[in-house]
Amino acid sequence: MSRRTHRSLPFRLLLSILMIATASLTGVVATAGTAQADGCYTWSRTLSQGTSGADVTALQIRVAGYPGYGGVLAIDGEYGPGTAAAVQRFQAAYGLAADGVAGPATFSKIYALQDDDCTPVHFSYAELNNCNSTWAGGAVSAATAKSNALRTMWKLEALRHALGDQSIRVTSGFRSHACNDAVGGAASSRHLYGDAADLGSGPHSLCRLAQQARNHGFNGILGPGYPGHGDHTHLDHRAGRFWSASSCGI
């Protein structure tokens, strides 16, 4: 199952309490970036439209699951209207003030949602790669395949939250050419790029997964009714939009 225990949360909570207490005693106000920092990434400034940089890129990866129906958020390091809208939807999804500006409250929520390797708390690199742990042998470099898988996981985290925070079962992720050939995958399969995930049924039907995924940044959505997809829903990041799950109405 894809839900896993986030073992670092107690430590982060204790760290936050200690830093707040220290700030109270010394009269120094700790920023959200330092109070909630983890082993993955710490934001040091508030981000809004017009800002750019690596910190914007890191934010975009984590809110890419909130582009709106049929949308895909560009991961380009530029905080434009699309990023502001995605941040606003992320904020609303978690009960934050939805102003489209990424500040301490937004970052604190992201810190609570990620593990120290940057993956969201309910998904892992192992889940997105049951083929070749080195991430090599696909259509792109190992580093690119692993980076693509991280972006996929954050979109799956958004999908999971929208579906009531019930578990999502990943049945296939990255594949090397050898693994792809062994399972009869298409020669141009997005699994070779690390940016695809097959989902099995569980708390949610395959059709429910396919339908909801349209809101979370996936260009490729294949499900029941599409040849060879009667037992899973396939999601990917192909360049153009292609949805087909005729048994589900899409």
N, C-alpha and C positions, 0 to 999 in steps of 0.2 A: 504494500500500500504506500501511497506517496506521502501520507501524513507522517511526520516524524517528530520526535521530541526535540524542542529547541533548548538544548542543555545550557546555552550561554545566557538565557534570559535572567535567571536568578543573579548571576554575576553582574549583568548590566544594571539590574535594578539596584543591587547593593552599591555599585559604583556611583550611580546617579544620586542615591541617598547620601553617601559619604561626601560627594562633591558639593551637594546643596548645603549640607551641614557645615562644611568647611567655609563655603562662601558666606554663610550667615554669621560665622564666628569672626571672620576676618574683614567683613564688609565688602568683599570682592564678589561681584556677580558673575557666576560661571555661565558661559554661553552654552547653547544647546549643543553646538559642535563638540565642545570638550566634554560636556557632561555625559553625552550619549555615544562618544566615540567607540568604535569597535575595531577589530582587526582588519576590516575590509576598507572602509572609506569614511572620511570625516569632511563634512562641508564647513567652510570657514567664513562664508558670507551669504547673505540673503540674495536669492536669484529672482530676477523678474525680466519682463520683456526688454530686449536691448542688450542683455548681458550675453557673454559667450565664453567658451573655454572648456577645459577638461571637466570641470565640476558640473557644467551644464550637460555634457555628454553622459556623465555618471547618473545624473538625475533623469535624463531622458530614457535611459535603459530601464530604470525602475518604474517609470510611469507610462511606458510604451503600451501597456495593456489598457489604457484609457483614452484611445484616440477618438471614440465615438463610432457610431454604426458605420461599418464599411471603410473606416479610415485606417491609415497606417502613419504612425508618427516617425518623422525623419530623425535619425540619430546623427546629428550633424554638429553638435556643440553650439548651436545658435538658438537662443531663447526667443522664438517668435510666437505668433498667435496660436499656432498648433500646440506648442509646448505649454503655453499658458492655459489653454483649454484642457489639455490632458491633466495638468497639475490640478486644475479646478475640479475635474471629475474624480481624481484620486482623493482629493480633500473631502469632497462630498461623500464618497463611498465609505470613508472612515470617520465621518462625523466631525470633521475639522471645519474651520471657517473657510469657505470656498471662494477665495479671492484670486486664485491663479498665481499667487506669489509664493515662492518656496522659501520659507523661513524656518525658525526653530521648531515650530509645531510639526511642520511637514517633515523635516529631517528626523525628528524624534520618532515619528511613526515609521519612517523607512528603516531607521536603525532597529526598531523593534521587529521589523519584518524580515531582516536579513541575518544570515549567519556570517561568521568571520571570513568565509571564502567568497563572499559577495552573493551567494545563492540565496533565494528566498527561503524562508524557514520550512516550507512544506515540500520542497523539491531539492534534489541533489544531483551533482554531476553523474553519480553512479546510475541514477534512474534514467538519465538522458543518454547513457552510453552503456549498453549491455553487450557491446560487440568488441571494442578494442580500447582498452583503458588508456592507451597512449594518444588517442584521437588522431592517429595517423592512418594513411591509406585511403582517404576519401578523395573528393573532388577539389578540396582546398587544403591549405596547410593545417596542421594539428592545432595551432594557435587560433586560427580563424574558425575552425569547426567548434572548438571549445567556447570561443567568444559568442558564436551564433547560438550555441546551446544555452548560454547564460541569458541571452535576450529572450529565448523561447520560454525559459523557466519563469521570468518575471511576467510574461504575458499569461502563462498558465496560472500564476499566483492571482492575477486579476480575475481570470475566469473562475477560479476556485472561490474567491471571495464573493463574486456576483452570484454564485450558485449556493450561497448559504454556508460557506466555509466547510463544506463536506469534501471528503477526499476525492481526488482524481487519480485514476490508475493509468500510468504511462506504460504502454506495452512495447514501444520501440522508439528509439531516438536516433542518434548518430550511427551510421554504418560505414565501414570501410567497403571498398569495392568487393572484397572477398565475402564479407558478411552479406552485402546486398545481393550478390549473386546466389549465395546459399539459400536465401529466403525467396528468391524469385522476384526481387525488386526491379523496377524499371531502370533502364540504363541511365536515365537522366533524373533519377529519384532525388528529391530534396534531402533525403536522409544522408546522402553522401556529403552534403554541405553542413550538416549539423544543425540545420535550422528547421527541422521537422519533428513532429511528435505524433505518434499514434496513441489514441486513448481507447481504453476498453470500458465497457459498461460497468456500473457499480451503483452508487447512490443515484446516479443520473443515467438516463437512457442515452444511447449513442446519438439519437436525434436531438435531444436536449443539449448535448455538448456541441453539436454542429451548429445549432441555431444560436446559442449564446455566444459562440466563438466569433460571430460576425461583429461583435462589439469590442473585441479585444486585440485588434491589430494583426489578424492573420489574413493574408491574401489568398492562400490556398486552403480550402475547406472541402473535404471529400468524406461522404458518409454513406449510410444505408441507401441503396438505390443506385449508387455508382458502382460499376463493375469491380469486384474484388474487395469491396468495403462493407460487406454485410456484418462483419464481426468487429469493426473498429471505426473510429472517426479519425481522419488524418488532418493535421493542421500544419501549415508551413508558411514560409516568408517569400515565396516566389515573387518575381517582379510585377506581374500583372494579376489582377483579381480573377480567380476561377473557383466558384463555389458549385458543388454538385452533390446533392443528397436528395434525390427525387422522392424517396420514400418519406422524407422529412418536410417536403415542401420547399426546398431550396435547390 
